[in-house]
Amino acid sequence: MTQPNVDHMERRLLEEREQTLETLRQAEAEQAEGRRESSGALSRVPSHLADAASDTQEEEQDLASITRDSEKLTLIDEALRLLHEDPEAYATCERCGQRIEPERLDLVPWTRLCASCARAQEAEGGRLAAG
């Protein structure tokens, strides 16, 4: 991998990292706001069962989103480390050993799989975060 390519991929990873961190900050702020609102109520028990179910579903969705973003952040940090330590390994599919397509790396810079192996892993029910 040439130095301009390494520099470009580092910029892409840092951009994705900052966007992911901002999304996490917003989600955590919204979650904290929801806790403050519910703590100010006379009762934490909603007046209707459907409201309770809706609140619970919303909380679960928020937590799932925070978990996905946290996992993405971990993958981005791992990709940055690998890019600095071994740029050739960064651009190589962990599954088949072939080069990861440059277009794919530009779109999903934290990926560790080529497009073909990512499709195969998804079909097998594997980790989607690896992209």
N, C-alpha and C positions, 0 to 999 in steps of 0.2 A: 504494500500500500504506500503510495507516494505521500510526501509530507503535506502537499496541498489537500489531498484527500483526507488525511488524518486531521488536519486543521478544520476542514469543512465538517467532518463527522463530530468532532469535539464541539463545534458551535451548535450543530443540530441537537446533540445530546444535552448541552447546557440549556438550549431554548426549551426543549421538552421538559427538562428538570424544573426550570422556573415556572412553566405553565402548570405542571403537576403540583408543585408546591403551592401555587396560588389557588388552585382548585381545592387542595386540602385545607388551606387557611380559611377559605370561604365556607366550606362544608362544616368545619369545626366551629366557626363563628355562628353559623346558622343553628347548629346543634346546641351551642351554649345559650343562644338567644331563646330557643325553645324551652330549655330547662329553666331559664329565668322567668319566662312567661308562666310556665306551669307552677313554679314555686310561689308566684304571687297570687295564685287562685286560692279560694277558700278551701277547695277540695281538689285533690289530684285525680279523683275519680270522675270521668266524664259523665254527663247527665244521661247519656244514651249509649247503649252497648255498641252500636254501629260507630259512634265517634271514637270509642276506645279502640276498636279494631282498626279504624282508619289511622289513628295516631300511632298504633303499634306498627302497622305496615309502613308508614312513612319513616319511622325511626329505623326499621330494619333496612329499608332502601338506602337511607343516609349512611348507615353503618357499612353496608355492602359497598357503596361508592367509596367511602373512606378506605376500606380494606383494599379495593382494587387499585386506588391511587397510591396507597402505601406500597403495595406489591410492585407497581409500575416504577415507583421511585427507587426501590431496591434494584430492579432490573437495570434502570438507567445508571445507577451508581456502579453496578457490576460491569456494565458495558464501558463506562468511562475508565474504570480501573484497567480492564483488559485492553482497551484502545491505547492507553499509555504504556502498559507493560509489554504488549505483543500485538501490534497492529495487524499482523498477518492472521493471527488466531481470531482477532475480532471480526475479520471479514470472511471467516471460514465457518461453514455450517457444523455445529456440534454433532449432528446426527450422521451425515453422510460424508463430511470432509470436503465437499465441493465449495467453491467460492459463493458467497451470498451475493445475489444480484445487487449492483450499486443502486439501482432504482428502489429496491426493497429496503436497503439500508437507509436511504434518504427518507423514505416514508415511515419506517419503523426502526429508528436507529439503535434501539435497545435489543433488537431481535438477535437470537442466537441460531436461527434456522433459516435455510433457504426456503423459497416459496413452496417448492414441492414437498419438503419435509414438514413444513408448517401445516400444509393441507392434510398430509398423512397423519400427523399427530392430532390435529383437530378431529379427524374422522375416527381416531382411536379414543377420543374423549380425553386427550392430554391437556396439559396446561396451556390455556389460550394466551396467557400473559406473555409467553415467550414469543408470541407474534407469528 
